[in-house]
Amino acid sequence: MAEETDLEIEEAGGGKKKLIIIIAAVVVILGGVAGFFLMSGSDEPVETLEEETAMVETPASGGATAETGSALYVAMPRPFVFNVPGASRDRIVQIKVQLLVRGDGNEEIAKKHIPLIEGTLLSVFSTTTADELSTSAGKETLRLTALDKVQAAMEGVEGSKVVERVLFTGFVMQ
């Protein structure tokens, strides 16, 4: 009789263990499926920037309108890495750059002239110091100087500025 009750307890304990294992497995599987659906997205691009083909009125042209294309970003193929002198020691700087252009035509022109743009940006970056780059005002001055020089270079080659803004998407100084 004592042996029968021990068997019943062992069977009941084994059943509880099996039930806990099955519940845990179901929870893990459901969590995996939920994670898959939450992490997977649509293959179609999200349309956050709609075509900006608004007509802009320019006062200098006496009310004439100029068509502006959509904003597109052209990434430089590799980050710029260079040395800059500092007051106490020289520093290494890495800057990732993207260019804001308007319209598909300007995007193609910018991509065609990436070597010219890279050379222009390197010449601008090499004129700065670590002390200037340590402040946000110095970074902004460098960005604006880079924009002016890139626009001047593009004006000389293509006859138009092409690039609207130079953006620093990554900036590391060591």
TATA-V35725 format. One record per pair of residues at least 24 apart in sequence whose ideal C-beta (glycine too) atoms are under 8 Angstrom apart, sorted by the first residue. I is the first residue (numbers start at 0). GAP is how many residues later the second one is. Records with the same first field share a line. If there is no record, write none. Layout:
# TATA-V35725
I->GAP / GAP
This chain:
# TATA-V35725
51->50
67->34 / 35
68->33 / 34 / 35 / 36 / 37
69->32 / 33
70->29 / 30 / 31 / 93
71->28 / 29 / 30 / 31 / 32 / 34 / 35
72->25 / 26 / 27 / 28 / 94
73->24 / 25 / 27 / 33 / 36 / 37 / 40
74->24 / 94
75->38 / 41 / 42 / 45
76->37
78->91
79->38 / 41 / 42 / 45
81->40 / 43 / 44
83->44 / 45 / 46 / 49 / 89
84->44 / 45
85->43 / 44 / 45
86->43 / 44
89->40
90->39 / 42 / 82 / 83
91->81 / 82
92->32 / 37 / 40 / 78 / 79 / 80 / 81
93->76 / 77 / 78 / 79
94->30 / 73 / 75 / 76 / 77
95->72 / 73 / 74 / 75
96->24 / 49 / 69 / 70 / 71 / 72
97->69 / 71
98->51 / 64 / 66 / 67 / 68
99->63 / 64 / 65 / 66 / 67
100->61 / 62 / 63
101->62
105->54 / 56 / 57
108->45 / 49 / 53
109->44 / 52 / 53
112->41 / 44 / 45 / 49
115->37 / 38 / 41
116->33 / 36 / 37 / 46
119->26 / 29 / 30 / 33
120->25 / 28 / 29 / 45
122->26
123->25
129->43
132->40
133->39
138->29 / 32
142->24 / 25
